[in-house]
Amino acid sequence: MSNLAMEVLLAQPRGFCAGVDRAIEIVERALERYGAPVYVLHEIVHNRYVVDDLSARGVKFVDSLDEVPGGAVTIFSAHGVAEEVVARAKSRALRVIDATCPLVTKVHLQAQQYHREGRELILIGHEGHPEVEGTRGRVSGKVYVLSTVEEVQALEVDDPQQLSYVTQTTLSVDDTREVIDALKRRFPSIKGPELKDICYATQNRQNAVKEMGDRIDLLLVVGSQNSSNSNRLRELGERKGVPSYLIDGAAQIDPSWFRAGARIGVTAGASAPESLVQQVLARLRELGVTSVTEMDGERETITFRLPEELTR
C-alpha cells in the first residue's frame, strides 16, 4: 500500500485548548500533592485516552458524589456542575477543587445575571450534555434547552417579552447562528450574548476545517465519540461534502478509506492530545502518505490560571 503517494493537510489550530490543558494539569497536580486516589466527578474532559491514562495513575472517575468517600479530594470536571452538586459536596466535607473551564463559568454568570433581571432563560445546547446540565443547574428558574430552529418554532414560553439565551461553549458556530436568528425573529426583545459564548478554541478549530474543506478528499478528526466539539468538526467536513471520520486514534483507521493521490485533512478536537495526532500521522505514513503540510492557522496563546490551592 505504500505507493499510494497521498498527502496530509494538518489543521492549525487543533487539539488541546487552554481549558482542557488547565483541567488535566489540575488533576495531575492534585495527584502529586495529595496522592492517589483523587476523585473526579464525570470525565475530566471527553477523551477516552486521557481518562484511561489518568485512571491508570490512581484517578477514580465517578458519576455521582455518593461514590466519593467523605473528606476525599474531589475535582469537578471542565464542563462545570450545578449548584446543588456544590452544596452536596460541601455537606459531605469533600475537599473540592473546581476544574470548570473559565469560559463555562462565564456562561454560568451570564445566565444568573439574566435570571436576576427576571428573564426566562433559553439554553442553546444538547440535552443531557454535562455542560448543559451544569449551566441549567446554576439558575433556579425555568430553563428551556434547545438546539434546532424547529425547537425554536415549537417553543412555548411564559412571557415572550422577558426572554434571554446563553449557549453551550462547544457548539457549531453556523448551527448556533441559525438558532439565534430564529429566536430573534420569533422573540424580537430577547437578550443574549450573540455567539460570544462559543469558546474561542471551538471557533478556531471549526474555521480551520472550513478552510481546508475545499482542498481535501477525506477528513480524519481525532477525538472521542462523546466529545461535542469533535463531533461538530466531523459534521463540518460532511457539510463540505467530504467523507469525514471521528476516530479515537490510529487503531481505528481503515485502509479502505484511502485511494492513490488522496489529500487527507487531519484535525483533533479540543480534548484530544497531540500524541494521538502524531500516532495517526505515523499510521498514515505506513499507508502511503508521503508529505504532511501544516496550515498557517490561528496561533493560540491563551492560558488560564490554576486554582489557588494548587499553586500555593
N, C-alpha and C positions, 0 to 999 in steps of 0.2 A: 504493500500500500504506500510505500514511502516515495513513490514517483508522482503523487497527486499534485505536487507544486502548488499548494494552497497558501493563502496569505491570511494573516490576522490583523485586524484593526482593533487596538486596545483602547477602551474608553478611559477618558480622563475628565473629571474625577470618577473614581469607583471605590467600592469597599468602605471600610470603617469611616464613620463620621465622628465628630467631636463628642456627641452624646454617648455613643457606643464605646469609644475609647475610654471615656470617663467611667462609665458603668463597670467595664471589665477591670479597670485599674482599681476601682473601689473594692471589688471582690478580692482581687489579688492582695491588696494592702491589708484588708481585714484578715485574710488567711495568715499573712506574715505576723500581724500584730497580735491576733487573738488565738491563732492556731485552729486546726480543724476540730469539730465540724463548724462551719459557718452556714447558716440557713438563708436561702434566697426565696422570696415569695414569687412564684411563677418563674419562667425562664428569664434570666437577667437581660438577654437580648434574644431575638428569634433567629438563632443559628445553632444547628444540631452539633456541629464540630466544636463550637465554643462551649456549649453546655456539657458535652461529653468530656472535654478536656478539663473543665473546672470540677466536674463530678469526680473525676479520677484523682483530683488533688484534695478532696475532702469537703467539697461544697455539696450541701443537700438542697435540692430544689423541691419546693413543696407547693401544693395548690391551695392550701389553707393554713392559717396561723395555728389552727388546732393541732397541726402536725409538729409544731415547734415546742421544745421543752421550755418551761418558764425560765426567764432570765437569759436565754441564749442570744447570741449575736444574730440579728435578723436584718437582711438587706431587702429593701423594696426595689423592684426592677426598674429599668429605664422607662417603662411605659407608664409609671405612676399608679397610685392607688386611691380608692375612695376614702373619704374622711372617717367612715365607720371602721375601716381597716386600721387607720392610725390610732383611733380611740381604743380598739380592741388590743392592739399591740401594747399600748400604754397600760391598760388594765392588767395585762399579763406580765408587766415589768420586763418586757423584752428589750434588749439593747439594740435599738433601731438605728440603722444607717440608711439614709434615703438616697438611692441612685437614680431617682427620677430625672430624666433629661430636662435641663433648664428651659428648653423650648416647649416642652409639655407643661411644665409648671406655669409658663407664661399664659398658655391656653386656660389652665385652671383659674388663674387670677382674673383673666378677661371674662370668663363665664360667671364668676362670682360677682364681678362688677355689674354685669348686665342684670343679674338676679337682684342685686341691691337696688337697681333702678326700677324694679317692678316689672321687668320684661320676662316673658316666657322664652325659654331657650331651645333653639334647634341646634342639634349637634350633627354636622355632616361627617359621617363616618360609618364604619362597618360594625353592625350589631354584634356584640359578643367579643370584639377585639379588646384585649386588656387595657389599651389606652382609652378606648371609648368608655369602658366600664369605670375606669378611674376618674375620667372627667365628669361623667354623669353623676358619680358619687361625691363630687365636690360641690354640688348645687342641691339645696334642699327642696326646691320647687320642681315643677313638671319639666322634663326634658324629652324632646322628640328627637329620635335618632333616625336619620335617613341618608341615602347615598345616591338616589337617582332622581331624574326630572319627573318620572312617573309618580314617585312617592311625594314629591312636592305638590303635584296636581291633586293628589288624594288627601292631602293633609287637612285635618280639622283642628283648629286652634280655638282657645277661649276668647282671645282679644287680638284681632289682626293688626290693631294699631300699636300693640305693645310687644313686638317680637324682636328677637335678636338671634344671631347664629355665631357659632365658632366651628372650627374644623379639626378633624384628626390631622396630625402632622405629616402622615406618610401617604397621603392620597395622590391620585393622578391630578396634576395641575389642570389639564384640559377638562376632565370629567367634572372636577370641582367648580371650575369656572361656569360650566353649563348649569350646574345645580344652583349656584349663587345667582346667576342671571334669571333662572326660573323663579327663585324665591323673590327677587326684586320685582319681577313682573307681577307676581301674584300678591305680594305684600309690599307696596311701594315705600312704606315707612319703616321697614325692617332695618335694624342696625347690625353691623358686623365689620370684621377686620379685612374685608376683601379676601385676597389669597395669602395674606401675610402669615397666617397660622401654619401654612405648609412649610415644612422645615427647609432651610437653605440647601441642605445636603440632598434631600429628596428632589428638589427642583434641579439642582446642578446635574445629578445623575440622569434625570429624565431628559434634560437638554442635550446631554452628550449622546444619548441613544437616538434622539430625534435627528441629531446632526449626522450620525453615522448611518442612519436608516437607508439613505439612498445609495450608499457606497458598499453595502454588504449583501451577501446572498443568504446568510443564516446568522442568527444571534444566539449566543450562549450567555445566560445570566447565572452567575454563581450566587446561590442563596438558598435558603430553606423554604419548604412549601408553605410554612406558616408565617413567612415574612411578608408583611403588607407591601413595603416599598419594593421588594424584589419582584413580587407578582405584578406590580404596576409597570416595572421595566419590561418584563416579558410581554405584557399586553401592548405596550407601546410599539415593540418590534412587530407584533402581529398586525397592529393597526397600519403599520407601514407596508404590510403585505410580505413580510419576511418571516420564514419559519423560525420560531423562537422557542427555546427550551430553558426551563429553570432546573438547574442541577445543583446538588449538594457538593459535588466535587468531581474529580477526574474519572472516578469509577463508573459514573452514570453516563459517560459519553458513549454514544452508539455510533460505530464507524459507518453504518449505513446512511447516516445523515449527510455525509460529505460526498462531493464529486470533484473531479480534477479541476484545478484552476479556481476553486471557490474562494470567495473572500468571506472570512468569518469574523463577525463582531464579537468581542468578549467584554463583558462588564460584570460588576458584582454589586449586590445590594449593600446597604449601609451597615449591615451586621455581619457581613462575610469577610473573614481575614484575608489579607493579601497572600498568605502562604497557600491558600486554596486556589487562588488565581494562578499562581506560579506552577502548581501541580497540574492544573488544566492546560496551561501552555506547554508544559513538558509532554503531556499526553498527545496534544495536537501535533507537536513536532514529530513524535513517533508515527503519527498517522499521515504525515506528509506535508506539514506546514513548513515552508522554507523561509518566511520572513514575518516578523512581528513589528508593527508600527504603532507607536503610542500617539494618541491625539494630543493636540495642544491644550484643549480644555481649561476650565477654571481651576486655578491652584487654590486649595482651601487652607487657610491659616488659622481658622477659629479654634480656640481651645476653651474648655470650661474648667473652672476651679473645682478642686476636690472638697468634700465636706471637711469642716474644720477638725473634727475628731480624728481624721486620718493624717492630718498634716502637722499636728502639734508635736 
